[in-house]
């Protein structure tokens, strides 16, 4: 059964067992264990570039893989997955690039297209699916539409449980990203409480050191957070920030901020981390390509220091 036939079968709701699907050679090749983490470009950095052109541009910069946005406004709209998801994977993989992770806006397995995106992404070779961000708690309990903390916790727990079950069925690992502020899971200890009882193999983290710094308002705030995240760590999102004397945090090019990246990657290497490293460019620049190329050079140097061959 080829990939197009499998997708047609999925569209008809007659899902076949994943074990019966023949993986294309490029997927099988990318599934081999890597000596170092895969340095991936976050496709949201190049949101205006069609996915058909992404692989050529990103590969010319020197990236090894892509973290593909599969969300409304992303490179693949979930409602068009039957056409665009398969084509995006084929285009990127045919260019010799890995596609180990997709980034979505899903926060529930019952959302439209959630199951299909997880299933097809796994079938085409992705190992991880980064989830969306749950909305923050209401600012005031006086809001007549505000949910009680207990009810919100129960609903969130149900969402996470169902996503873990769906991920296991689809053979892909959902990843929760830490997000500073009033968002659920803003800190790893809080996220661990939310995931208590859910097997580590069924649900992981995409750890963002910059978000941990923002949450802690401290240059070293990411260290303890990373240590807490390591048992579930599936992927990392990499970006940098500065903190001024007033405590204001601003995004900046990789290596220009307060995060000790040599220490960061050394801790990952000591933990034998081999997952994808998604490089995010959250700062303003006149040339996305030049900025992403410089960020990649910095990240590659730190990776080669931490994982000498």
TIMAR-264017 format. One line per 4 residues: number of its first residue (from 1); their letters; for each residue x, y, z negated of C-alpha. Coordinates in steps of 0.5 Angstrom, whole numbers. Example, Ala and Ser with C-alpha at 12.3 -4.5 7.8 and 13.67 -1.06 7.14 Angstrom:
% residues 2
1> as> 25,-9,-16  27,-2,-14
This chain:
% residues 309
1> xxxx> 0,0,0  3,7,2  2,13,-2  -3,16,3
5> xxxx> -7,10,2  -7,10,-6  -9,17,-6  -15,16,-2
9> xxxx> -17,10,-6  -16,15,-12  -21,20,-9  -26,14,-8
13> xxxx> -25,13,-16  -23,6,-15  -16,6,-18  -11,1,-17
17> xxxx> -6,-2,-22  0,2,-22  4,-4,-22  1,-6,-15
21> xxxx> 4,1,-12  10,1,-8  14,6,-10  18,10,-4
25> xxxx> 26,9,-4  27,16,-6  23,15,-12  26,9,-14
29> xxxx> 33,12,-13  31,18,-18  29,13,-23  36,11,-24
33> xxxx> 39,13,-31  43,20,-30  49,21,-34  47,28,-35
37> xxxx> 41,32,-36  38,34,-29  38,41,-28  31,44,-25
41> xxxx> 29,50,-23  22,52,-25  18,53,-19  14,59,-22
45> xxxx> 20,63,-22  19,63,-14  11,63,-14  11,67,-8
49> xxxx> 15,62,-4  10,56,-1  12,49,-4  14,47,4
53> xxxx> 20,52,3  22,51,-4  26,45,-4  31,48,2
57> xxxx> 32,55,-2  33,51,-9  37,46,-6  42,51,-3
61> xxxx> 42,55,-10  45,48,-13  39,46,-17  38,38,-17
65> xxxx> 31,38,-19  24,42,-19  19,43,-25  13,44,-20
69> xxxx> 7,48,-23  1,44,-22  -5,49,-24  -9,55,-21
73> xxxx> -4,60,-18  1,55,-18  5,51,-12  -1,46,-12
77> xxxx> -8,48,-14  -11,42,-18  -17,42,-14  -13,41,-7
81> xxxx> -9,35,-10  -11,30,-5  -7,34,0  -2,38,-3
85> xxxx> 1,34,-9  3,28,-4  6,33,1  9,37,-5
89> xxxx> 13,31,-7  14,28,-1  17,35,2  22,36,-5
93> xxxx> 24,28,-5  25,28,2  30,34,1  34,29,-4
97> xxxx> 32,33,-10  29,30,-16  22,32,-19  22,29,-26
101> xxxx> 16,34,-29  10,38,-27  8,44,-31  0,44,-32
105> xxxx> -5,48,-35  -9,42,-38  -11,42,-45  -16,37,-45
109> xxxx> -16,30,-41  -23,32,-40  -22,38,-36  -23,37,-28
113> xxxx> -17,34,-24  -13,32,-31  -13,25,-30  -12,25,-23
117> xxxx> -6,30,-23  -3,26,-29  -4,19,-25  -2,21,-18
121> xxxx> 4,25,-21  6,19,-24  5,15,-18  10,19,-14
125> xxxx> 15,19,-19  14,24,-25  16,22,-32  13,28,-36
129> xxxx> 7,33,-35  8,39,-39  1,41,-42  -2,48,-42
133> xxxx> -3,53,-48  -9,52,-53  -12,59,-54  -10,62,-61
137> xxxx> -15,62,-67  -20,68,-67  -17,74,-70  -23,75,-75
141> xxxx> -28,70,-78  -33,75,-77  -34,73,-70  -40,69,-69
145> xxxx> -37,65,-64  -31,64,-68  -30,56,-70  -28,54,-77
149> xxxx> -21,52,-78  -23,45,-80  -27,45,-73  -21,47,-69
153> xxxx> -16,43,-72  -21,37,-71  -22,39,-63  -15,40,-62
157> xxxx> -13,33,-65  -18,30,-61  -15,33,-55  -8,31,-56
161> xxxx> -11,24,-58  -14,23,-51  -8,26,-47  -4,21,-51
165> xxxx> -8,15,-48  -9,18,-41  -2,19,-41  -1,12,-43
169> xxxx> -6,9,-38  -3,14,-32  5,12,-34  7,19,-35
173> xxxx> 9,23,-42  5,29,-44  9,34,-47  7,40,-52
177> xxxx> 11,46,-51  12,51,-57  10,58,-56  11,63,-61
181> xxxx> 5,67,-64  -1,65,-66  -2,59,-61  -3,52,-64
185> xxxx> 4,49,-64  8,55,-65  13,52,-69  15,44,-69
189> xxxx> 13,43,-76  6,45,-74  6,41,-68  9,35,-72
193> xxxx> 3,36,-76  -2,36,-70  1,30,-67  1,26,-74
197> xxxx> 0,18,-72  1,19,-65  6,15,-62  13,18,-60
201> xxxx> 13,14,-54  6,17,-52  7,24,-53  13,29,-53
205> xxxx> 16,36,-53  18,41,-48  23,45,-53  24,52,-51
209> xxxx> 29,55,-56  28,62,-54  21,61,-56  23,58,-63
213> xxxx> 28,65,-64  22,69,-62  18,65,-67  23,66,-73
217> xxxx> 26,73,-71  32,70,-72  38,68,-67  39,61,-71
221> xxxx> 32,60,-71  32,55,-66  37,50,-69  32,47,-75
225> xxxx> 27,47,-70  31,43,-65  33,38,-70  25,37,-72
229> xxxx> 24,36,-64  29,31,-63  25,25,-64  20,27,-59
233> xxxx> 24,31,-54  22,29,-47  25,36,-44  27,43,-45
237> xxxx> 26,49,-42  32,54,-42  31,62,-42  35,67,-46
241> xxxx> 33,73,-51  36,79,-54  34,82,-61  35,89,-62
245> xxxx> 36,92,-69  29,94,-70  27,86,-69  25,87,-62
249> xxxx> 26,81,-57  27,82,-50  28,76,-44  35,77,-41
253> xxxx> 40,73,-36  42,66,-39  48,67,-43  47,75,-45
257> xxxx> 43,73,-51  43,71,-58  42,64,-57  49,59,-58
261> xxxx> 48,55,-51  54,51,-53  52,49,-59  45,48,-56
265> xxxx> 47,43,-51  52,40,-56  46,38,-60  43,35,-54
269> xxxx> 49,31,-52  50,28,-59  42,26,-59  44,23,-52
273> xxxx> 39,27,-49  38,26,-41  31,29,-40  30,35,-35
277> xxxx> 32,42,-36  28,47,-33  31,54,-32  26,59,-33
281> xxxx> 27,66,-31  23,71,-35  27,77,-34  26,82,-29
285> xxxx> 31,82,-23  31,85,-16  33,78,-13  30,72,-16
289> xxxx> 35,68,-12  41,71,-14  39,71,-22  37,64,-21
293> xxxx> 44,62,-18  48,65,-24  43,62,-29  44,55,-26
297> xxxx> 52,57,-26  52,58,-33  48,52,-35  52,47,-31
301> xxxx> 58,50,-34  55,48,-41  52,42,-39  59,39,-36
305> xxxx> 62,41,-43  57,38,-47  57,31,-42  64,30,-40
309> x> 65,25,-35
